[in-house]
Amino acid sequence: MRKILVIAYYWPPAGGPGVQRWLKFVKYLPDFGFEPLVYVPENPSYPIVDEKLVSEVPDSIKILKYPIKEPYGWASLLSKKKTKTISSGIIKEKDPSFVEKVLLWIRGNFFIPDARKLWVKPSISYLAKVIADEGIQTVITTGPPHSLHLIGLGLKKKYSIQWIADFRDPWTSIGYHKKLRLTASSRQKHKALEKDVLLRADKIMVTSNTTKSEFEAITPKPIKVITNGFDDELRPVALDTKFTISHIGSLLTGRNPLGLWQALQELIAENEDFKNAVSLQLAGVVGEEVLQAIHNSGLDDYVQQLGYLSHDEVLLIQQRSQLLLLLEIDSEETKGIIPGKLFEYLNAKRPILAIGPDGWEAGAMVEQHKAGNTCLHDDVATLKMVLLDAFNQCQKGTLACKSEGVERYHRKALTESLAKFI
């Protein structure tokens, strides 16, 4: 089998969707003639941990580790809580504190492209011997953090290898870049690094057609869309008896669905049966401003904060829920963001309510596969109509998802596409 080297930051016991993509790719790559070696930090700073994922790492996979120096430990001297919050992606939209402003400015302007940049040079040196000893011909870097692509760039300059850069999210066009308080010089440095990676990589992988189009304007190199997916054989479970609406994953402040809170508030006031049956489940980190909006809408009594759940627990919640909530920030920059949870939602076979920007690629996929409904953030009337229709079906025991064509997103099928691209 041909050996390939995968360079990743997020790896078990890290939790969250960023881990699943390459954990599953390396599981199935041997079926298509490739032996993956995985290079990860020895002492990473993961904002979310899921120890159960460690058991999913195939025993046959060789894991290489090297220490990393990260600034979050130093930053926590200013504020441990705010440092962890920012590293988790929760950035306040309104009235950030002085400490938060300082941390964001330092993060954005001193650590380009990100806070893991100090791992780049040591990794290039360490991997030189690995490439020679193992006969590595293909190196794959996956970001974010996009500093890992700089490892690939350094290796490409030194060795005759095929380098594939995998972008799980965009780089300079992603929404949170605007919140990092970047100077004009820092913005230019990000753009220059992004362009260098896109021009020097042999091939590029992205997770959405929107990102593919964006990158095609920068580079002539081959670009392949390989989405995230699902890999779980699910056992039948009983549905919740209440009308449960569940959101899985971090509910960032920018995703705050004010129109949904208003729709729920009005339906609770207008419909006694709905009031007695509705329950909103939030699994994952929830921003303070989201919680405040829920409180202001009088919805506290209808919300269950489940906190971070293991992947196994998430699968159960998804299957039991009456309705699954998919949210994205209402902005031009997020139209190409396809949350990893979408594919597990599709696998769970429960109706999806997607709320995001006009022209959202993920929302179009929900409707394409007949898996639910897509609404705009401020379309309260349509949100009420969709919720009430789903509730009425739930009361009759007929609320179901009759999705079509989702088999293409199974992790093994996606890995076959990856193998052909390599």
C-alpha positions, 0 to 999 in steps of 0.5 A: 500500500502507498503511504500518505502522511496526514498532518492534523491538529484536532485528533482524539481526545479532541471533541467536536466536528473537526475531529470526525473528518480525518478520523473517518478518512484514515479508517477507510483509506486502507480499503482503497490502497493507502496506509495513512500515518497521522501527525498531531501535537503531543500536548495540544490545548483542546477547548472540547474533549471527548475521551470516547473518541480515542477508542475509534482510532484504528489500531493499525494507524501509526500516530506520530506526535511532537510537542507544540507551544501554544499561547493560550496558557500565557493568555490565561494569565489575563483571564482564563475564562475569556481565553478558553471562550475565545479559543472555543470560538465564542466571540461577543458581538456587543460590548466586549470587555477590555481584556477580550479586546486585548486578547482578540487583537493579540490573537489576530495580529501577533499570531498569523495565521493563528495561535498554532504557528509556533508548531510550523518550523519544528514540525518541518524539521521533525517530519524530514526524517519521517518522509525519508524513513517511511517513503512518503510521497503524499502529504495532506494538511488539514485546517483550520488551524490554517498554520498547518498548511504552512507545514505542508508549504515548507515540506513542499519546498524541500522535498519532491512530494505531492501536497494536498491542502484540505480546507474544512473551512475558508481562510480569509473569508470566514466571518470571524476574521472581521472580529479579530481586530486585524490591522491592514498589514495583518489582513494583507499577511493573511491574504498573502499566506492564503495565496501562497498555499493555494498556488503551491499546493498540488491539489486542494480539497474543500467542503463546499462549492462556494469555497471552491468557487472562491479559491478558483479565482485565486489558483488554477490548481485542481480543487475537489469538493469532498463534504463531511459525512456520517459513519454511524449505523443507528439502532431504532430508538423511541421518539421523545414524547414532547415536541423537542427541537434540538440544536447540536454543537456550539451556538455562537453569538452570531448564530443567535436566531432571534426570529426563531425565539420570536416565533416560539414566543408567539406560538406559546402565547397563541397555542396552549397545546404547543405551550405544553408540549414544546421543549428546546434542547441545546447541546454544546456551548451557548453564548451569553448573548444567546442565553440573554435573548432566550431569557428576553423572549420568555423561553427559559422554562422551555429550554434544556441546556444539555452542555457538551455531550459525547458523540454517542450521546449526540447520536441518541439525542438526534434520533429521539428529537422531533425536529433538528435545528441547523443554524448559520450566521446571517451574512454573505461570508457564511453562504458556503459554510456547511456544518458537519452536523448536517450530515449526521442530521441526515443520517438520523432521519429526523426533519431539519429546520435550517435557518441561515442566510439567503443562498445558503448552500447547506439550506439548499442541500436540506431541501434538495434531499427533502430532509426539511425546511429552510428559512431566513432568520427574520422570516418569523411568519414562515418560521411559525408556519413550519413549526406549527405544521411540524407540531401538528404532525407530531401530535398525530404521530406522523412527523417523519423525514423522507429524505432521499440520496443521502447515501453519498455522504457515508464516510466510506463513499467520501473516502473513495472519492478522496482516494481517487483524488490522491 
